[in-house]
Amino acid sequence: MVKIFLAAAVLILTSAGDCLASEVIQAEIPTAVELSNRDINRIVCPGPMNDLIFSQEKAMTGHFSGNNGFIKFKIEDSGTDYVYAETQSELFVVCNNAVYTLLVTPADIPSVTLRLASPSGDTFKENIDHYQKMPLEKQALLLIREAYHGAYPASYRISESTRKVSLSPDLEIQLLQVVDVDGVGLRLRKYQATSRSGVSIDLSEHLFLSSSISNSILAVAVDNHTLEPNQSTMVFIVDQKERE
C-alpha cells in the first residue's frame, strides 16, 4: 500500500486563506437553491452558456456571456424603505446544450456562485485533462488543496455525509464530505476531528491509517496537529478507488 504523509500539504493548509465553497448543480435534476436578493449572483457553466429562461413577473433579471450567467433580483423603493424579493421562482439554465432546472428562493444572503456540473459523459475527459502528466503525489496534493479551499471543478462528484468513525476515545471524528474524481481513480474524504479530552492532545496522520477509513490510503493531511479540549480540525484523506 502506498502511503504518502504530505507534510507539505499540511503547511499549505495552515497558511491558506478562507474560501467559501460553491454549490455544484447537476443537469436534468430540479435543484432548490438560495440566491441573494440584494447582490448579483453568478452561475458558472462548464461550457458555453446558451440561455437563461425565467418569468419576468418574478422581479428577476439576468444575462449571460461566455460561460457565465448573472442573476439579480429587482429591489423596489417604497419611498420609506427598500423592498426585497421573497417569491420563489423557477430558473432554467441552458448550459453547453444541457438544461439545468433551479428552484430559486431569494434570501437575505451575500452573493452566491453556482457551478453547473458537466453531463456525465464529459466528466472523465475533464478530470483526466485536469491531472494530465501529473505525478500521483502531486495529484493528491492538488486534490487536498482544492478540498481545503472548497473550490472543486464542476466535473467532480461531491456528496455530503454525517457518518462518524471511531478511532480514538479522545476524538469524535465525523465524515463531512466525499469527493470522487471519476476517470482518475482518486477519492477524497473530508473529516472533522473534535477533541473529547480534558487536556491538550496531539493529532497525527498515522491515526487515520485505518481500515475503517480505507484500505487504499494514498495521502493524509491534518490541518491542526494540536487540539485543546473541544477544539476541532479538518482532516483530508485521499485514496485510490481502483485499489479498494
Secondary structure as UniProt FT lines:
FT   STRAND          4..5
FT   HELIX           7..15
FT   STRAND          23..25
FT   TURN            27..28
FT   STRAND          31..36
FT   STRAND          41..44
FT   STRAND          49..54
FT   HELIX           56..58
FT   STRAND          60..65
FT   TURN            66..67
FT   STRAND          68..73
FT   STRAND          76..77
FT   STRAND          82..83
FT   STRAND          89..95
FT   TURN            96..97
FT   STRAND          98..107
FT   STRAND          113..116
FT   HELIX           120..130
FT   TURN            131..133
FT   HELIX           136..149
FT   TURN            154..155
FT   STRAND          157..160
FT   STRAND          164..165
FT   TURN            169..170
FT   STRAND          171..181
FT   TURN            182..185
FT   STRAND          186..195
FT   STRAND          201..202
FT   HELIX           205..208
FT   TURN            211..213
FT   STRAND          217..222
FT   STRAND          226..227
FT   TURN            229..230
FT   STRAND          232..240
FT   HELIX           241..243
//
